[in-house]
């Protein structure tokens, strides 16, 4: 092999090595191959560092318009534990207002609640319905109930397990738009506190971004 041939061979070898390194270095590079990016590892199988599996965001929850009116916010930190499972924690604050005539004839009720939740999401049929997750969480809230024209307020703590589903529309490897529908297993329609704190329904709809 003469000198020009050796030079050409070395150049092609280096070029292919650089290209291979670029293709396999970043999970997002799989998009160029028409594939979804990996969530927990590089294309060659190396696990991603802890920081590259974290997902940050938040959303709105408990939104109801009418009587009662309810609206909440919920910051979230999630962790991509496996390719199909996300675990996380979040805080929440919810404001609920009952107008006079619903609970009491001439008095309205205002409830402020804040708390903490831990959750787990599992993508259970990715080959059929990708990005559809079974969703379970445990939520603990401290609430303050204030009745119009009554001095003082009633406070307490209430906990509830919730189960349901979340559909995620991915925007990037670590961020997506999520629509969640949950059922509150601790809702008791005949319990005044449970009824008022949870807005008169066991169903929870949540729009989040993480």
N, C-alpha and C positions, 0 to 999 in steps of 0.2 A: 504494500500500500504506500503510494507516494505521499509527499507532504500535503498537497491540496486535498487529497482524499482523506488523510488523517484529520486535517482541519475541519473539513465538512462533517466528518463523522462525529468529532467532539462537539461541534456546534449543534448538530441535531440532538445529540445525547443531552446536552445541557438544556436545550430548549424544551425537550420533552419532560425533563425532570422538573423544571420550573413550572411548566403547565400543569403537571400532575400535582405539584405542591399547591398550586392555586386552586385547583378543582376540589381537592380533598381537605383543605385547611378549614373552611368555613361551612357549617351545615346548610347555610342559606344558598351555597353554590349549587345545591341539587336542583334549584329552580331552573337553572340553565339546561338541565337534563329532562325537564318536564316532570320532576318529582317534588313532593312536599319536603320541606326541610326537616331534618331530624331534630328532635326536641331535647334529647339528653346525651347525644354523642356525635362525634364527627363522622363523616361518611366512611372513614377507615376503621371505625369502631372504638376510638378513644373516648372515654367519658368526658363530658363537658365539666368545667369547674363549677363549684357551687354557685358563684355569682352569676354565671350565664344561664342558670336554670331558674332564677328568681323572676317573678312577674309582679309588677306594681300597678296599682290602679285604684278603682273605686266605682261607685255608681249611685243610683237612686233606687229606693225600695219603698214598699208600703204605700205607693201612690194611689190615692182614691180622691175623687172629686164629687162633691155633693155633701150629703150628711150621713156619716161623718166625712170631713176633709182630713186627709192624711198624706204626709210626705216625709221621706227620710233620706239620709245620706249614709254611705257605708264605704270607708276606705278599706283596701284589701292588699295583702301581701300573699302571693301564691308561690309554690315551689313545684317544679316539674319533676316529680319523684321517679316516674318511668315514662316511656313513650306515650302511655295511655292513661296516666294517673297524675292528678294535681291535688296537692294538699295545701291548706292555707289557713290564715287567720284574718280576722277583720274586726273593726269597730263599727258601731252604728249609732245613729241618733234619729229618732222619729218624733214628729209632732203630729198630734191628733186633736181635732176639735169637733165636738158634738154640739150642734146648735140646740137652743131651747126647743122643747117639744118632743125630742126623740127619747132621751133618758129620763128627763124631768120636765114637768109641764112648763115651768117658767124659768128654768135655769139651764145654762149650757155647761159643758164639761170640757176642760182642757187637760190633755195628758202629754207630758214630756217624758220620753224614755231614752236611755242610752245604755249601751252594753257592749258585749264581746261575743264573738262567735268563732268556732273552728269548723272547717268544712273539708270534705273530700269529694273529688269528682273523678269518675272513671268512664273512659270512652269504651263502651261495652260491645259495640258492633261496628268497628271502624271500616270493615270491608263492605258493609251494606249501607250504613248511615254514618259517614265520618263526621267527627266534631259534635256528636250527640253524646252527652255524658249523663250517667246516673249521678245524682247529687244528694249527699246527705250532710247534715250539719247539726251542731248543738249550739243553741243560742241562749245567752243569759242576759236579761235586761233588768235594770233598775228603773222604776217608773215613779212619777210624781203626778198625782191626780188632784186637780183643783176644780171645785164646783163654784160656779158664779154665786156671789152674794153670801158665801160661806167662808168664815175666817179659817186660815190655815190650809194645809194640804195633806193628803194621804200619800205616803210613800211605801214602797215595797220592792221585792225582787221576785222575778218569775223566770223560769227556765223552760225551754221547749226543744225537743228534737224535731227536725224537719226533713222530709224526704221528697224527692221529685226528680226533675230533669233540667239540664242546661244545654242549650244549643249555642255553640261558639262559632262565630264567623271570623276566622283568622285574618289579621291585617299584616302581621309579621310573625316570626317564629316565637316571640315572647309577648305578643299583644293581640287581643281580639275583642270583638264586641259580643257580649253574652246576654242571652235572654233566658231567665230562669223562672220556672214555675214550681213552687213547693207546696206541700201540705203540712200543716202544723198538727203534730200528733198530740199535743197537749191542749188543744183548743177545747173549751167546754162552754157551749152556748148558754147553759143555765147558770154559769158562774159569772156574776156581774163584773168582777175584775178581769177575768179571762176575756169576756166579751168586749169590754171597753179597751183594754190594752191592745188586743189584736184586731181592733176595728170591726168587730162583728162578723168575721169570716175566718175560716181555717186556711184559706188560700193566700199565698204570698207570691206576688209578681215582682221581679227585680230586673232592672237593666243595669249592666255593669260593663266596665272596660278594663281589662287586664290581660 
